[in-house]
Amino acid sequence: MTSIMSLHQEASSTQQDNNFTTGQSWGALRKAWKGYRIAKVQADNAKMTEYASKIRKIQQELGISVASFPHLGIS
């Protein structure tokens, strides 16, 4: 029982400054990549730029390597 409680406390203490948990941030990142891929298939540069910015922001918040999008001028 204590191990479950400690896992819960650890999960709640890993929140970002924006009040999202790490898991929520990873979910948002996954959805942003999906949106980016859909916009790319539709050749919608405005949406691709929007999603690329979101992807980079979330990646920075998670402390992982940040993607570059040279075809959009975002690096």
Legacy VTK file of the C-alpha trace (Angstrom):
# vtk DataFile Version 3.0
C-alpha trace
ASCII
DATASET POLYDATA
POINTS 75 float
0.000 0.000 0.000
2.793 2.427 0.759
4.401 1.814 -2.612
1.172 2.802 -4.352
0.907 5.952 -2.266
4.517 6.882 -2.946
3.963 6.419 -6.685
0.925 8.677 -6.488
2.884 11.324 -4.607
5.749 11.069 -7.083
3.391 11.438 -10.039
1.745 14.486 -8.527
5.097 16.093 -7.758
6.271 15.832 -11.382
3.976 18.598 -12.588
5.319 21.225 -14.942
5.141 24.966 -14.241
1.989 25.101 -16.351
0.129 22.757 -13.937
0.122 19.794 -16.336
1.506 16.427 -15.325
4.288 14.858 -17.310
1.811 12.322 -18.667
-0.528 15.057 -19.831
2.355 16.824 -21.545
3.363 13.630 -23.358
-0.251 13.157 -24.466
-0.396 16.723 -25.749
2.888 16.183 -27.604
1.527 13.046 -29.259
-1.620 14.895 -30.357
0.414 17.845 -31.658
2.525 15.495 -33.796
-0.637 13.869 -35.139
-2.071 17.287 -36.027
1.196 18.252 -37.684
1.199 15.101 -39.827
-2.416 15.700 -40.889
-1.643 19.330 -41.790
1.387 18.170 -43.762
-0.719 15.743 -45.812
-3.187 18.558 -46.470
-0.294 20.929 -47.345
-1.611 23.495 -44.852
1.474 25.562 -43.974
-0.366 27.703 -41.423
-1.491 24.668 -39.417
1.925 23.010 -39.789
3.564 26.128 -38.347
1.047 26.237 -35.488
1.606 22.580 -34.584
5.382 22.866 -34.996
5.417 25.721 -32.485
3.328 23.687 -30.034
5.584 20.661 -30.477
8.703 22.696 -29.755
7.123 24.356 -26.693
6.033 21.056 -25.165
9.398 19.455 -25.903
11.162 22.320 -24.122
8.853 21.949 -21.129
9.549 18.218 -20.985
13.295 18.823 -21.207
13.780 16.621 -24.270
15.507 17.397 -27.551
13.588 19.979 -29.551
12.622 19.228 -33.139
13.473 21.611 -35.930
11.301 22.297 -38.941
13.639 23.843 -41.535
11.024 23.705 -44.341
8.880 26.034 -42.204
11.769 28.253 -41.183
11.636 26.987 -37.595
14.886 25.653 -36.249
LINES 1 76
75 0 1 2 3 4 5 6 7 8 9 10 11 12 13 14 15 16 17 18 19 20 21 22 23 24 25 26 27 28 29 30 31 32 33 34 35 36 37 38 39 40 41 42 43 44 45 46 47 48 49 50 51 52 53 54 55 56 57 58 59 60 61 62 63 64 65 66 67 68 69 70 71 72 73 74
